[in-house]
Amino acid sequence: MCVNREFLSVSERVEMQVFDWMKANKKLKPQSVSLYIVLMAKAGQHNRVLQSYRDITDPDIKLNKFVCNTLLKVLIGAAHVEKAFKVFEDMKAD
């Protein structure tokens, strides 16, 4: 997903670059994904968080209970309840 980085703070841009580098170099861990989800959600980048989650191909990370719970928590906390239910249904299907 393309995000207009012009509107992000310097720290948010760095977070995105680090996450993208970790993903490209297969260095993702559940803890880093959960932290990324929280940080980007605090920046209001819920769609970016959701797309980043959907782009994860490693089932050990994608279906990790901490990653899943973190994603659902930030979506519900931002009043994206319908998206959270859809994600939850997708998680159960995987």
N, C-alpha and C positions, 0 to 999 in steps of 0.2 A: 504494500500500500504506500502510496506517495503522500508524504506529509510536507506541507509548506514549512520548512525549517526556519524561514524568515521570522515567524511569529514565536518561535521557541527561545527560551533563555539559553545562555551559553551552557549552563550545566545540563539542561535537557538535551541539547544537541550532542554534548559529550556522552551522555547516557545512551542515546540512540546509536552513536558511533561505536561505543564499546560493545553494546549488545549485538549490533550487526557484525562486528569483528568476531565476537565469540561464536555467533551462529555460523559464520562462514568458515571458521577454523575448528569447528566441532568441539568447542570448549564449554558448551552450556552445561550447567548443573541446575538441579531443581531450586537450590537456594538463590542462585543468580537470576533465574527466571522470575521467581516470586518477588524478589527485590525490584527488578525491572518493572514488573506489573504495578507494584505499589507506587514507585516513583513516577511513572508515566501517568498513572491515574490521578495522582496529586496534581500533575501538570494539566489535567483535563484532556488527556490524549486517550480516551477510552476506545475509540475506534482503532487507533494504532495498536493498543494493547491487544485488542481482540484479533486483529489481523496477524500480529506477531505470534500469538498463541496458535492460531490456525496454521501458520507456516511451519510450526515445529513438526519435524518428521520422526523424531525419536520417541517411541511410545513410552519409554521409561520416564521421560521428562513430561511429555504431554499428559500422561495419565497419572502423574504423581499427585497424591492426595493434597499435598501442601500447595502445589501449583494450581490445581483445580479449585481448592477452597479460596485461595487468594484471588483468583480471577472472578469467581462468583461473588465474593465479598465486595470487591471494588465496583463491579457492575451494579449490584443491588444498592450499594451505598451512593451511587450516582444516579439512582432512580431509573436505571436501565433494566428493569425487572423482566420485561419480555425477552430481551437479549440474554439475560442470565438463565431464564428457563430454556431457551433454545440451546444455549451452550451446554446446559446440564443434560438435556435430552441427547445431544451429540456425544457427550462424554459417556453416557450410559450405553449408547450404540457401539462405541469403540470398545 
